[in-house]
Amino acid sequence: MNKHIFLLAFLFFFIQEGMSQSFRGGITLGFSATQVDGDKLGGYNRPTFKAGGLLEYKRRSRRKKGTFGLEINIQGKGSNTAIDVPVEAEQKIRLYYADFLPYYKYKFNKNFYVKGGVVISYLLKGDLKLGGFAFEMQEDKFDRISTDLNLGVGIKIQKNFFLQIEGQTSLLPFANIQKETNLFNSKGLRHSILTFGIVILFD
């Protein structure tokens, strides 16, 4: 709990710092559909969320279309069995990360941009839910630190308000599974995430 409070306090400070002349802050909110490549639960069946803040360099010349920024988000990840599976057959991998995303954003025009970067993720909490029973994540199997590739596009809805669609996938396995189990069939587990959200910028 303390680390979550610390992270939220840091996010607030992070956004406040964005209100300077050279930088601007913002917030990110989104709905994510996730899966784990390497388990036996195919499909983007885990609904979860993304929420956080960003700090972005403000270009002084409008002719310069590229800029750099940093996002810090709480991101849910993992996978589920299909929604219509009975409780006794449920299998879920529930993971929550603090994601640090330094990114480069290129604006084609005032209404559309693309962005990309490498995410450094820190595992805050995780568990497995099997047949309605939850089990704490074994830290010797699931790495605290992992890295993902993030690519996204943004479409302007109105001034400083954007619809953003992102894809995110692991660059390296985030878990070390030594042998096949009822839930896992691969040593190299990797995240795969689709996020539909909004970005609100503060000048």
Secondary structure, 3 states (H helix, E strand, C coil): CHHHHHHHHHHHHHHHHCCCCCEEEEEEEEEEEEEEECECCCCCCEEEEEEEEEEEECCCCCCCCEEEEEEEEEEEEEEECCCCCCHHHCEEEEEEEEEEEEEEEEEEECCEEEEEEEEEEEEEEEEEEECCEEEECCCCCECCEEEEEEEEEEEEEECCEEEEEEEEEECCCCEECCCCCCCECCCEEEEEEEEEEEEEEEC
